[in-house]
Amino acid sequence: MSRVPTSFAALPTRWPEARAPRGMVATPHPLATQSGLAAMRAGGNALDAAIAAAATVAVVYPHNNGLGGDNVWLIHSASPGGSASPGGSASPGGLASPGGSAPAGRPAELRALCGIGRSAAAASIDWYRERSLTAAIPARGGPAALTVPGVVDGWWQAHELSRRELGSPLAWRDLLADAITYAHEGFPASDGQRRPPPREPDLFTEQASREVREWLWPLYHPDALGRGPLVQRDLARTLEAVRDGGPDAFYRGEVAARLARALAAAGSPLTAEDLAAHRSEWLTPLRLGWGQGEVVSFPPPTQGISALAILGLTAGFELDALDETDYVHVLVEATKLAFEDRDAEVTDPAHMRVDPAELLAPARLAERAHRIARRRAAAPVGAAAAGGDTICIVTADAAGHAVSLIQSLYFSYGSALRAGDTGVVLQNRGSFFSLDPRHRNALRPRAWTMHTLVPSMYLEGGRPRFVYGTMGGEGQPQTQAALLTRRLLRGLGPQAAVEAPRWLYGRTWGTATRALTLEARYPEPMARELAERGHDVRVGEAWNDLFGHAQAIWIGEDGQLVGGSDPRADGAALGW
């Protein structure tokens, strides 16, 4: 057997860990991290920091997320209240109204905020058939932009919670200020933005459509990004309207009217009525007892159930003692089983046949774990193409509040459809729907598609201990399993857990595959041994964002906050 170290704990990290007593923010872009930290320094809490960072990253990381996409939040609010600073409700214009701190004695609470847009009322399998689209929903253009963008209302609902229950003194306009400045005045594009995405040749190669070349290339082409600051004045004006009018401006006001006109002209089924009907929803997080505490993640329509199932399926394998080859093998085999359940059952919860709690029942997971052979890979199941450009933000503060947030356009630049002069690039998340009426995730009007976004936390005694997440499509639950097991079972700190070599089983950007791709930093004998066990092994590049952009915060028993941010992205973990 090839011997690969069971732990990378002794190796130096490429980036230093961040340590601080009051607050911590980790994002894939340093300007977003700084915006979140500034919100905390101004008296805000972890939720305020997440909103401010999310608004900024929507401007400074436009290939991975934006106002035209979705977001999902896992929010832990501490007891007996949050910030002790004066607060109250906020007006859309952002002025703070008189109020007080969060009510004393309020119990700690964990909530899932679903900022996911539903499909258009007109979106149906027949609508696509009438347009000679029967195999799949296109990844780009108007037919791909068939779900409402949920980001802005997600920000607003999170802000309302922060003001109402956590007593935040920060006004709505405070949280958008940095984003508006960067959109108006510009900023230098990061290294990651200047790399053309080779997995999506329809953006910056000769395969790109005329429409994409006309609007995307002058603004976002890697060559253009290298010539000076990236200025997005149309987007700045939309953000200013949202600052002054709240979500009504985006979903029901003049911005909504301009969005609707652009959508109609592009041939999208989305209408002004679909935008006006949108509201974020509060859901109950999924929980799984694990180790000395519990792992919590996002419920359907996301694949959070897979993130928990992988951990539950491997609970009896003593992952802390395994050689790295065995460790990766066991987790990959668990991933296959978790994806079987996901692909068979997860969709809009209104149309699910099985309660997620049944799929995560400990007895059921233990029985299914018997299918994992220690020395032999199970046969892969079918695969479909998928995208995975996304961002993750994690925050925590000394009061005990914590947030794991994922925000996405799905593919790079989403549908590649810019909505007129709004500066908003619309997501293509709806292209994940199936046009097969027998499929579990078949397209329906006003429905949620199955979503890959997975924010997660690990709790002990009802309090967050590890707050984490990543981008990466199908890689999200796999990378999360690596982060948590490496932190809790294999002795790695947050930064080392984020940096350690990764693997990816399954589909990636635009590619239907069930191969096992290993990061090149793993030794060749390990790849050879996994192949001998029956895995279809490929070797990817070192430090490649194919393996995700992970962010993590560890909250010590002494209250100290330790952050880790992924060198595969451009960001930072910073504290104060």
N, C-alpha and C positions, 0 to 999 in steps of 0.2 A: 504494500500500500504506500502511496506517496504521502509523506508526512508534511502537512501544511500547518503552520501554527494555529492552535485553537483560539488564540487571541492576538489582536494587533495592538494591545494596550501598551506594550513596551516601545512601540515605534513612535517617532516624533510626528506630530501632525503638520500638515502643510500650512494651515492657518491656526493661530492661537485660539484657545478657548476664551470666551468672554465671561467674566465673573463680576457680579454686582449685588448689592443688598436691597435696592429699592425697586428696580424694574429691569426688564430685559425684552428686547425685540430682535427677531431674526427674520430676514427676508432675502430674496434673491438679488436685490439691488441696494447699494449703500444709501442712495438718496431716500428710498422708501423706509429703510431702517431708521435713518435720521429723522424723518417726519414722525414716525411712531414714537421715537424717544423724546422728541420735542413736545409731543402731546402729553407725555407723562410728566415732563419737567414743568409744564404749564399747569399742573394740578390734576391731569386726567388719569384714568385708570387703564388697565390692560385692554379693555374694550375700545376706549378712545384711541389708544395707540394703534390697534388693529385697523380701525376705520381710516385714520390718517395715513397709515402705511399703505392700505389698500387703494386709497384715492391716488396717492403719488405713484404707486407701481403701475396703475392703469395708464398713466401718462408716460413713465420712463421705461416701461417694459412692454411696449404696445404689440410686439409679436406674440406674446404669450397670454395677454389678458387685456381687458378694456371695458368701457361702459356698455358695449354691445354684447357682453357675455353674462355668465352666471357666477354666483358664489354660494358656498355652503360654510356654515359656521358651527363649531362646537364651543360653547361658552360656559365656563364655570364662574358663577358669581358667589363670592364668599359670604359667610355669616360673621357678625350680625349686621352687615352693611358694607358698603365699599368705601370709597373715598369719603373722608369726613368734611370735605369742602362743601360750601353751599352750592345748591343746584336747583333743579326744578325742570319744568318742561321747556323745550326750545321752540321758538317760532320758526317757520320755514326760512325767514330771512336770517336766522342765526343769532338773534338777540336772546340773551338769557333772561328768562322770567324769574321772579322771586320764587324761592323754594327752600328746601332744607336737605339734609343728608338723608341717605337711605334709611328706612325705618329700622330701629334697633330691634334685634331679636329675630329678624327675618332669617329663615333657614338657608343654608347653602343650597345652591341649585345648579344642576347641569342641564343645559338646553341645546337643542339643535335648531338652528335657523336656516330654513330652506329658501335661498334666494335663487331658485331655479324657475325659469320661464316655461310655460306650457306651450304646446303646439297651437297653431292658429285654429280658429273655429272652422275654417274652410279646408284645413289640412286633412286629407284622407287619402287612402290608397287609390280610390277612384279619381281624385283630383290629379294625382301623378300619372295614372293610366291615361287619362284624357290628354296628357302632354307627352305620351309615348315613353314614359319613364316607368318601367316595370321591374327591372332587376334590382336597382338600389337608388336611393336618394342621392343626387350629386353632392360632391363635397364642396363645391364652390358655386357662387352666384345666387341669384334670387331663389330658385327652388331649394337651395340648401339653407337659406335663412328663413326657417319656418317656425322658430320658437321665439318667444318674447325674451328680450334681455333682462335678466333679473338683478344685475349688479347694483344699480342705483337704489332700488327699494330695499335690497339687503343692507346696504350702508345705513339707510334711514331707520329701518327697524332696529338695527343694532344701536344706533344713536339714541333712539327713544328709550330703549332699555337702560342704557347707561345713564341717561338723565333722570329717568323715572325711578329706578330702583337702586342704582349705585351712587346717586347723588353727584354726578359729574358737574363741574362748573363750566365745562367747555361747550361753546355754542357750535351749531352745525357749520357755520361759516369758518370757524377756526380749523375744523378738521379738513376742509377742502383747500385751504389757503395755499399750501405748498404745491399741490397738484396744479392749481390754476397758474401759479407763478412759473412752474416748469413748462407748462403748455404754452404760455405767452412768450416767455423770454428764451426758452430753449435750454438744452443741456447737452453735454457731450455724450454720444452714444457709447454704450459699453462694448467690451470686446465680444460678448455673446451676441449682441445685436448686429455686429458687423460681419458675422459669419453667416453666409447664406445657408438656409436649411437644406442639406442635400437630400433629405427624405421627402421633400415636397418640391419637385422640379417645376411644378406649374406656377411657381411664384417668380423666380428670378432667373429663368433660363428661356430659351427660345420656345419652350412649350407653353409659356405664359400667354394668356388671352390678351387681346388688344385692350380690353377694359382694365385688366390688371396692370398692364404696362403704362397705361395713361395716367392712372392715379397713384398706384403703389410705388412704382419705380422712382418718380421724382422725389418722393418723401422718404421712403423706407429702404430703397435699394442699398445694399452694403456700400457701394461706391458713393452714393449720395450721403450716407451717414458718416463717411470719413472726411467730408469736405467742410464740416462746421457743425455748430449746434443744431439739434433737431428741434425746430419750432413747429407747433401744431395750433395755430390760432383759431381754426374752426372748432377744434376740440375745447380750447380755452373758453370760447363764447358759450358752448354748451354747458361746460362746468359752471360758468358764472350764472347761467339760467337756473341750474340745479341748486347752486348756492343760495340764490335769492328766492326760489320758488319751491324748494324741496322736491320730492318725487313727483308731485303733481305737474311740475314743469316738464319733466321727462316723459311721463306716461299719459298726461291728459292736456298739456298746454301746447304752446307754439312749437317746442322741440318735437313733441309727439306728432304734431301735424306734419312737420318736415320729414320726420322719420317715415311716416305712413306714405307720403307722396313718393319718396325714394324707393320704398319697398314695392309699391304698386308698379312703378316704372321698370323695376328690375324683374318683375314677374314672381314676386314672393306672395304666398297666400296670407301673410300677416297683414292686418288692417289696423286702423286707428282704434277700433272697438276692442281688438285683442290687447293692444297696449293699455287701454283704459281699464280693462278688467283685471290687470295683473296685481297681485298682492303676494308678498313673501308669506311663508307659513312657518309656524313653530311646531316642531315635531319632537317625539320622544327618542332620545339617543338609544342605541343598542349597547348592551352591557354583557360582559363575559367575565366570570370569576377566573383569575389567573394569577398564579404565584401568591404573594401576600396581599394582593389587592384585586382590582378589576380593570380590564381594558374596556374603553368606551369608544364608540365610533358612530358614524352617521347611518341612519336607517335608509331603507329604500325610499326613493328610487336610486340611490347610489349603491356602489359595490362595497360599502362599509362592512357588510356581512362577510365578505371574503377576507377582509383584514383580520376580523376576529376568528373566523373559522380556521385560518392557517395556524394561528397560535393555539387554538383549542385542539386541533388535530395532532400537534407535535408536543403536547403537554407531557406525554409519557416517554419521551425520547432522550431525556437528560442532555439537552442541547449544550449545556455548559461544558460537558466532558468530551464532546465529539471532535474528532479531527475535522478540519475545515472542509474536506471533501465530503465527508459524511454529513456534516452540518448543512451544506448547500443541497446535497441530494435529498435529505429528509424534507427540507423546506420546499423544494421544488415539487416533490411528490405530494405534499400537503396542498400546495397551490393548485395542482391539477384537480384534486377532489373539491377544493373550495370553488374553483371556477365551474365545475360541473353543476353545482347547486346554483351558482349565480346565473349561469347561462340558461338553466332550466326554469328558474323561478323569478328572478328579480326584474321588476318593471315598475311602472306606476303602482304604488301600493293599493290604489283603488281597484286594481285588476289582478292582484296577486292571489294565487290559490292557496298559499301556505303562509302561516304566521312566521315571520323571521325567527321568533323565539324557538319555534319547533326545530328549525334548521340548526340552531345553535345549542340545542339541548345537550348537556354534557354526556349523557348516555349515548346519544346518537353519534356525537363526534368521536367518542371512544370506540364505538363499534366500527365506524368508517376508517379510523386510524389503523385498524388491522389490515387494511388493504395496502398499506405502505410497506414495501419490501426494502430492507436495509441495503441490499446489494444489487437491486434490479430496478430499472426505470419502468414505470407503467406506460402503456401506449398512450400517445397524445390524442386529444379529441380534436374536432374540427376547429378551424380558425376563421376569423373574418378580419378585414382591414379595420384599423382604428387609428386615431390621432392621440396626442398626449401633451401638447404644449399648454402649460398651466403654471400658476405660481402658488407657493405656499407661504403663509405668514404665521408665525407663532409669537405670542406675547404672554408675559406674566408680570405681576406686581407683588409688592410686599404685603398687600392686604389679602392676598389669596385669590384674586381674580386671575383667570387665564383664558386664552383664546387660541384655538387652532382654526385657521381659515384657508380655504382653497378657492381660487378665483381663476376663471378660464374663458378662452374663446374656442376651445377644442383644438382644431388644427392651428398652425401658425397663421396669424391674421384671419382666423376663423373662416367665414365664407368668402373672404377677400372681396366683400361687398361693402363699400363705403356709402353710408346713407346721406347722399346729397352733400350739403354744406355744413352738416352737423359735426363732422370730424369723427363720427362714431363708426367703427368697423363692426359689422354684425357677425355673431357667432354662427357656426355650422353644427352645433351640438345636435340639432334635430336630424342630421344625416345618419345618426346612429339608429334611428327607428328602422324597422324592417318593413318592406312593402309586401311581404308574405303574410296574408291574413291569419295563417296558422301559427305564426311565430309568437313566442311569449311577449316580445317587445314590439308587436305590430303597431304601426302608426294608427293613432286615433285622434280625433279633434280634441282640443283643449286637454291634452294629456302630457304627463312628464315622460320623457324617455329614460331608459336606464342610463345612469350617469357614472362615470369613472371617478368622480371627485370624492376623496376620503379624508376628512380631518379627524384626528384621533388624539386620545389622552390615555395615560395610565394613572389610576387613582389608588391611594392607600388611605384607609380610614376616611373615605369620602372626600379626600383632598387631592388635588392634582400633584403628582410627583414628576411626571414626564409628559411634556406637551410637544407633539411632533406631527410631521406631515411631509409630503413631497409632491412634486409633479411627476408625470410619467405614465399616464394611461393605465394599462394593465400592470405596469411596474409598481404602482402606488401601494397596493397591499403587500407586495413582496418586499419592497424596500422598507416599509413600516415594520414588517416582521423582523427584518435584519436590524433595524434601529433599536427596537425594544429588547430583543434577545441579546444583542451585543451589549446594551447598556446594563440590563438587569442580570443576565446570566453569564456573560463572558468578560465582564470587567472593564469595558471600554467607557471612557468619558464621553460626553455628548459630541464633542468635536471629532474624536477618534471614531465614534460609531458612525457619524455622518461620512467621514472620509474613507473608511475601510472599503476594500474592493467589493463590488456588487455583481449581481447576476440579474438576468431578465429572462423569464420563461414566457413565451407567448408573443402576441401581436404588438406591433409598434406602429410608428407613423406610416400610414398608407400601405403597410405590408401585412398580408395574411400569412402567419407563420406560427408554428408550435415548436420552434427551435429554442434551445437554451443558450443564450448569449452570455459569455463571461467577460468581465472587464479585463483588459490586457494585463493589468497588474497582478492577476493570478498567475502562478507558474504553469508552464506548459504541461508538466506531468499531471497536474490536477485536471486540466482539460482532457487529457488522454484517458485518465481513469474514469471520468464521468462518461465519456463516449463509450468506453468498454462496458459500462453498466446499462447502456441502451439509450442515453440521451443524445439528441441531435445537437451537438455542441458547435457553436460558432464563437469566435473571439472578436470582441469589439475593441474600440480604442480606449486608451486610458483616459480617465477624467472626462469622459464624453457624456453630454446631457441625455443621451439615449437611456442612461441609467438613473435619470431623475435629478432634481434639485431639492435636496432634503434640508429641513430646518428643524432644530430641536432645542428645548429648554428643559433642564433638570432643576427641580426645586428641592434643595436639601432639607434634611430634618431641622437644620438650624435656620432655615429660611433663606439661605444664600441661593442666588440664581446663577446657573451656569449655562451658557448658550453655545450652540454649534451651528455653523452655516456652511453651505456646500461650495467647495471650490469648483465644482462642475458648473456653477452659475457665476454671477458677478457680485453677489451680495455680501452681507456682513451680519454678525450677531454683535449687538452693542448693548451695554447696560449703564445704569447710573446708581 
